[in-house]
Amino acid sequence: MATTISAETWVLKNETCKSSIDLQDFLHYSLVPSVAIIIVLSWLEKRPSRRPVDEQCPLLKRQCGIVIPLDFVGAFHNRWSLAFAFGATANKVMILFSEGYLPVQVPQWARAFVILICALEVGLSSYPFFACLSTHFQITGAVLGFLYTGSWFSVIVLNTVQCPHGQVVGEYETIIFYWPSLLCLVFLLGRFIHILVKELWVCLRLGLPSEETFPVIHQVHYVQQLLRKPPKQQPPKSWIQQKVYKWDPNFRFPSRMTCMAGLAIICLYMFVVMELYVKKHVLHTLNTLEENFEMLVAARNTSEVLASAVKHLKEFIDVTEDVWIVTTFTTCLTSVSYIFHILACYRKHMKRLWAGEKQFLPLSSCKLSHSVAAIARYSGWQIAYLLWGYLIIHIVSTVFGVILVYSFVLPIKHGQGVEMVKSLGTGILTVGIMVGLMVLQIAMAMRFFLQPKILLDKDKEKPLALDNRRAFHNFNYFFFFYNVLLGLSACLFRLLCSVVVGAWLIARIDRTIMPKGYEAADMGFKTWIGMLLMDHYHTNPTLICFCHILVAQSRMRHQQRTARYRCFSNDTDFRVSKKAKIRWHLVYTLLNNPNLSTFRKPK
């Protein structure tokens, strides 16, 4: 009774609680400063070449370039900062999928377009986080990013302080949901302060600027390692390096992979919290059903059959609840281990591709033109697969856990341990006889129906040449009828293994769950292959270093040619219009070919 009153009190408190700043409204209002920041950064960004608009508006001077929020292909700097920026957007994704955010008046067929527009709004609201971290004008980006991040941090903290509880989870709902985003926002605030102090330190000539090198230093070290002679004796490895993970200083994960891992962990946490809320409501419904049955049995004084059914229902609810809690921890550990295992597989596959090994990938199932789209959708798909994989693994684990409890634990609890042991022994004996007969067939085939080894010292197995053919045909005939019945059990075992392995590997798109020849039906695995090929062609250290050497030699030859005119060099960026270039070419052509002047079009 006290629990019911407490729950009702929280609901009433949450219904009357209203923050002074609504997060959904602030998401809409944040588009104004977001667009302003994008315009400022775009004005500072220079375009690589002049356009006709520069001739019409001389004030541009190649300004208003395209701002890049995040390099999804070959970026290796600011990896963890961008990962925390993605973590800061988790609360906006929650707002996107909350009730009341989508217009109710929209028809069903138009909901896909409305969701796309809402997703673009969330992306535009989060754009300054990434743009301020990636811009080359770091002082401006640090100041604007700090102000924008600070505004979001202040609003979320104010909303958490004024309304810490909610109607979904209950007590401390806002804190439970928003603390990962608040932690990421605090990190971003510290990162922007660090960038600002660092750049001001450089501007005051109190330190040396740290310029980005191309190629990246770890790519140079990787190529240098390839050119060195391998050591005769490898250094000893620890147990962690042998069994868990071996650190490679010459390899770095791109920012796309680190962002995926960070955001996946945060989304997995929020998904587990929502699942616990659903479990709470389901158990509340089942307990209510159980109480109604007990009241019905007590009121009508019905037979013992209904009372026994109520008892079994209560026992089933208790068992399911306990198994669900245990499998929640095991499934969370499995899903988190999958995230790190996917990173390890990415490194292993990329190294094999850099070494020229491509036979381990079914390249026929993925066209090269699809790789561009694959690298764009990989991060989102991987997170979605991990969430679905967590739910499927959790359900399958719970089902197997309930079966084990009903098979072994409850019989012992109810004093039926002897009968359980007898049934278990009978089942083990039956399976043992079936497996024994299968082993017997293999042993007889090896002993009596294969010819002896040709080279007794070198041959490991007998040659695949039949001996005692008459006995072999009789052996096949009599075992034919038994193998039909044995095949039924083997088929069910194959189905069970397929279900278990498929459920446990559904979250990993680095490994296909389809048989060989049907990999094209696995869209997640095709995305993985396309992403690997895209990274292989754009981040191969050997190719990048080779291109860097060619570019450096080309620049060196150009400097040697123009060395004699170096005293006349001027670094001023003069504005040369396209029309002036065309007129100078025209004058040069007419001076060398005066006969062409007669063919000119009169003005």
N, C-alpha and C positions, 0 to 999 in steps of 0.2 A: 504493500500500500504506500509505503514511504517512497519507494522507487517511482511509482506512478505519479505521485504528487510532485516529486522532484522533476520528472520529465515534463509534466505539464507546466511547471514553473518556468523551465528553460524555454519551452516553446513560446509561452506568453512573453517572456523577456525578449526573445529573438524577434517576435513579430512586432513589438513596439520599438525595438532598437533600429535606429536609422542614422547612418553616418552622415556627417555634414558634407562629404564629397563622395558621390557614388562612383565606383570604379568604372562602370560601363559608360557613364557620362564623361568621366575624365578621359577614357579611351577615345571617345569622339573628339573631345576638345584638344587632345594632344596632337591631333593631325595638323593643327595650325603651327605650333613651334616645330614640329617635325618637318613640314614643308619648308619653313623658313630656314632651318639648318641645312636642308638639302640644297636650297638655292644658294646659300652662302658658300658651301663647299664646292658646288658646281661652278660658281663664279671664280673661285680661286684655282680650280683645276684647269690646266691648259690642254687644248686639243693637239694631237700630234701633227696635224697639217691644217693649212688654211682652207677656208670654204668660201663660196660666193657671198655668204652673209657678212664676212669680214670686210669685203669691199663696199657693201652697202652701209655698214655700220662700223666705221674705223675705230670706235671706242672699245670694241670687243677684244681685238688683238689676240685672237685664238683662245679667249676665255670661254667659260660656260662648257667645260668638258663633262663627260659622263662620270659620275661618282660610282666607284666600285665598292659595295659593302663588304664583299667576301669573295676571295678567289677560291673557287671550288676545285681547281685543277692542280696548281703547283705552288700553293702557299705553304710555307713552313715557319713563318714568323707569326707572333701573336696568337699562337694556337690555343693556349689555355685562356687567354683573355676573350677570344671569340667564343670558346666553349662556355665560359661564364656569362657571356652576352646572350647566348641561346638559352641558358638556364634562367636568365632574368625575364625572358619572354614566356615562361611557362604559365605564369598567372594570366597573361593575356589569352593564351590558348584556352585556359579554363573559362574565362569570360566569354570567349567565342562560342563554346559549346554549352553554355549555361542556358537555362530556360528563360525565355523572354527576350533574348538577344535577337533572334531572328524574327522578322515581321510575321504576324499571324495571318494577315490578310493575303499573303502570297499564295497562289495556287500550288498544288503539289508538283506539277511539272516544272515550275520555275524555281523550286527550292535549290536545285543545283547551281543555278546562276547566282542566287542570293548568297549561298554559302561561299561561292567564289569571290563575290564582292566583299563579303565580311572578312574572308581570309586576306584579301588584298589590303583591307583597312588595317588589320592587325599587323601585316607585314610593313605597311607604311609607317605605322606608329612605332615599330621596333627598328626601323631603318637607321635612325641616328646612333644607336648603340654600336652598330657595325661600321657605319661610315666614319664616325669620329675616331674609331680605332685604326682604320685602314688608310685614312687620308695621309698624304705626304706633308701637309701643313699641320704639324702636330700641335703647335701651340694653340691655334684656332680650334682644332678638333678636340683638344683636351679641355679647353674652357667650355665650349658648347656641350661636349659630352658630359662634363661634370654637372653643369646646370640642368641638363635634361634628365640625367640619371638621378640627381638629387631631388628633382620634382616628383618623379615616380616613387622614389624611396619614401619621401615625406608623406605622400598620399596613402601609400600602402600601410605605413606605420600608423598614421592617423585613423585609417579605417580599422586596423587591428585593435588599437587601443579603445576606440569607441564601441566597436561591436566585435568582441573576441569570440563570441559563440554564434552558432548558426543553426539552421533548421535541418541540415542534411546529416552531419555527423553528431552535432550536439555541442557539448562543452569544448571550448577552445578550438572550434572548427577553423576559424580564420588563421590562427597560429599554426595549426597542423598543416594547412594547405599552402600557406604563403611563406613559411620560414625558408624553404630552399631558394625562392626568388629573392627574398630579402638578403640572404647570404650572398647571392650572386651580385646583387646591386651594391652591397658593401664592397665587394671585391672590385667591381668596376669603378666605384668612387676612388678607391685607393690606387687603382691603375691609372686613372686620369690624372690624379695628383702626381704620381710618379713620372708620368710622361711630361707634364708641365714643368716640374722642377728640373728634370733632366734637360729639357730643351732650353730653359732659361739659363741653366748652368753653362750650356754650350754657347749661348748667345753672349753671355758675359765673359767668354774666353777663359773660363775657369776649368775647362776640360776639353777633351777632344771629341768631336762628333763621331758617333758609331754609324758608319754608312753600311748599307746592305750590300753584300757582295753577290755577284752572279758569275758562275754558279755558286750555290750555297756550299759552305765549307764542308759539310758532311758528305756532299756528293764528290768533292775533290778528294777527300780522304778515301772514299770508296774506290775511286779509280786508281789512286796510288796503291791501295792494297792489292788490287788486281795485278798491277805491274810488278809487285814485289814477289820474290821467291817465297813460297810458303815455308814456314818453319818446319824443321825436321821432327820436332817433338812439340805437341800441343800443350799449352799450360793446363794444369789440373783444374777441373770444374767442381764446383760445390754441388751439394744435393739439389739446391733450388735450380741451378743452371742445368742440371741433368734431367730433372723430373718436371719442373714447373716452367721456367722461362729463362732464357739466356739473353742478357742485355747486349745489344749491338750498337756501339757508338757511331758507326757509319751509316745508320739508318734512322730516319725520322718519319713519324706518321704525319701525313698532311693534315692541315687544319680541319678538313672535312671529316676525317675519321675521329679526331679528338672531340670535335663538336658533337658528332653522333653519339659517342660514348657518354659524354657528360649529360646531354639531353635525354638519352635513353634511361640513365639511372634515375633522373628526376621524374620523368614520366612514369617509370615503373613504380616509384614510391607513391605517386599520386594515384596510380591505378590500384595499388594494393590497399590504400586507404579507402577508396571508393568500394572496393570489393568487400572490405570488412564492414562497411555500412550496409551493403546489400545482404551480407550474411546475417547481420544483426536483425534486419527486418524479416528475412525469411525465417529465422529461428523464432522470432516473436510471433509470426503467423502460425508456425507449427505448434508452439506452446499454447497459443490461444485455442487451436483446434483440439489439442490434447485436453485442456481444461473443459472445453465444451463436452467432449466425450465423457469425461469423468463426472461432470454434472448430470449428463443424461443417464449414465449407469446408476448413479446414486439416487436419482429422482424416480426412475421407473423400476429399479431393482430387477434389472434384466438378467439374462443368463450369464454364466461364467465365460461363454465364448467371447462376448463383447468386452467383458472385463479383461480377458487375456489379450485381446487385440489392442486395448488401450495400453496395457502394460508393455506389449511388444513395440508399440508406437513410441512410447516414452523412451524405451531402451534404444530404439533406432535413432531418435533425435539426439540422445546423449552421445552415442557412439559417433554419429556423423559430425557433431560439433567438435569432439575431441580430435578426431582424425583430420578434420578441416584445419584446425589450429596447427597441428603438427606439420601437415603437408604445406601450410603457408610458408613456414620457415625453410623447409627443404626446397620448395619451388622458387622462392626468392633467391636462395643461394645458387640454384641451378641457373636462373636467368642472369644473375650478375656474372657468374662464371662464363656464361655464353658470350657476354659482351667482351670480356678480356680474351676469350678464346678466338673470337672473330678477328680481333686485332692481331693476334698471333698468326692466324691463318692468312691474313692480308699480307703480313711481312713475309711469310714463307712463300706465298704465291708470287709476290712481286719479285723476290730474289730469284725464283726459278725462271720467271719471264726475262729478267735482266740477263740471266745466264744462257738464254736462247732456248729454254725448254718450254714448248707449247703443247706437247702431246697430252698433258694431263688435263687440258681443257677441251671440251667438245666445241671447237670453233665453228663447226657447221651449223650449230643451233643459234648462233648470234651473228648478225651482220654487223660490219664495222660502222655503218651509218647509224645503227641503233645505239652505239656507245655514247654518243653525245647526249641523247635523252636518258640513257641509263645512269650516267654520272649525276644528272640533275635530280633523278628520283630515288637514288640509292638511300640517302640518309633518311628520308621520310618513310620509305618502305621498310628499312631495317628496323626502325623504331616501332612501326605498326606490327611487323612480324614478331618482334620481341614481346609486345603486349598480348597479342593473340596467342603466342606460344606459351606465355605464362598462364593464361586462363585455361588453355587446353591441357597443359601438363598438370595444372592444379586439379582439374576435374578428373583426369585419368588417375592421378595419384590417390585422390580421395576414394574413387571407386575401388581401386585395388586395396587401399588401406581398410575400407569397410569389409571387403571380402576376407582379408586376413584376420580381422578381429572376429568376425562371425565364424571363421573356420577354426581358429586356434584359441583365442583369448576367452570368448564367452563360454565355450564348452567347459573349459577349466574352471571358470568362475561359477558356473552352475553345477559343478560336481560331476560333469560328464567327461572328465579327462581320459578315463579308460576307454570309453567308446570312441573318443576322438583319436586316440593313439591307434586303436584297432583299425579304424577307417583309414587313417593315414598310412598305416603299414600295408593295408590291402592295396591302396592306390600306388604306393611306392613299389610294391611287389609287381603289380600289373605293368607299370611303366618300365620297371627293370627287366621284366621278361621280354617286353617288346623291344627294348634297346638291345638286350642280349641276343635276341634272334637276328637283329640287324647286324650286330657285330659278328655273329656266327656266320652269316652269309659272306661277309667280307673276309673273315679268316679262312673259310672253306675255299673261296675263290682264289685267295692268295696261296693257299697250301696245295690244293689239288688241281686247279684248273689253269695255272700259269706255268709256262716252261721255266726251267732253272736259269740262273744268271749266266751270262756269257763270260764276263770277267768278274770272278768272285771277289777280288780285292777292290775294284774300282766302282762297280755297279752298286748303286744304293737300293734299287728295286729290281724286281724281275721284269723282263721284257713283256710287252703287251702282246703275247703270242699264246694262243689257247693250247691246252693239253688236256687229254682225257675228254674228248669231245662228246662221246656217248653219255658219259656220266654227267657232263655239263648240261646237255639238253634235258635229261631227266630231272636234274636239279632245278632248272628253270621252270619245268612243267609243274612240279609239285609245289614250288614256292609261289607260283603265279596266283593261286586262289588266296593264299594268306596275304600276299602283298597288296591285294585289292582292299582288304580290311585295314591293313596297316597304312595304306595311302590315305584313307579317310582321316585317321588321326594326324598324319603328317600334314595334310592339307589344313586342318584346323590349327595346328601348331604354326604353320606358315602364316596363316591369317592373323593369329595372335601376335606373332613377331612383327609383322608389317604394321599393325595398329600401334604397338608399343614404340617401335623405332620411328615411325612416322610422326607420332605425337611428340616424342622427345626431340626430334630434329626439325619440327615445323618452324621454330624460331630462327634457325640458322640457314640463311640463304646462301652461305658459302658452300653448302653441301646439298646436292639435289636429293629429293626423296623419290624421284622417278627412276625406273630402271633404265639401263643403257639403251639408247636409241629413242627415248621419249623425253630427253632433257628439254626439248623445245616447249613442252607443255608446262614446265616449271618457270613461271614468269619471274619469280624472285631470283632463281639461279641464273637466268639470262641477264638480269640486271647486274648481278655480281660479276659475270664474265665481261659484260660491256664496260663496267666501271674499271676492272683490272686492265683491259686493253687500252682504255683512255689514259689511265695513269701510266701505263707502260710506255706509250708513245710520247707523253709529254713530260715525264719525270725520270726518264732513264738517265742515270748519271753519266754513263759512257757517251751517249748521244749528246747530252747537254754540254759536257766538257769538250767534245769534239767540235761542236758548233761554236763554243766560246773561243777555242783556239783559232778557228777560221776567221771569226769576226775580229779578233785581236790582231791577227796578221794582216788582214785587209786594212784596218785602221793604221797600222804601222807603216805599210807601203804608201798609204795616202799622205801621211805626215812627212815621209821622206820626199815625196814628189813636191810638196808645197813648202819645203823647208827654206828654199831660196826667197820666197815671197813672205816669209814670216814677219818681216819688219813692217809690211803694209797691212797686216791683219788687223781687223777691228771686230771686237766681240759684240758690237751693237746689233740688235735684231731689227734691221730695217724692214719696213713694210713694202713689199713688192707685190703689186697687183698682177693678176693673171692677164689683164688686158695689156699692160705695159710689156710683159714678156712676149705676148703675141706680136705686138707692133715692132719690137726690136728684131724679132725673127723675120718679120716681113721686110723690114729695111735691109737686113743682111742678105735675104734672098734676092731682092730687087737689085741691089748693088752688084751681086755676082751674076745675075741674069737680067740685064736691062730689057731684053726682048719680051719679058713677061709682063711688063707694064702696060703693053697694048691690050692685053687680055683682062685687065682688071675691070671690075664692074664700076661704072661711073656712079658718083654719089648723087 
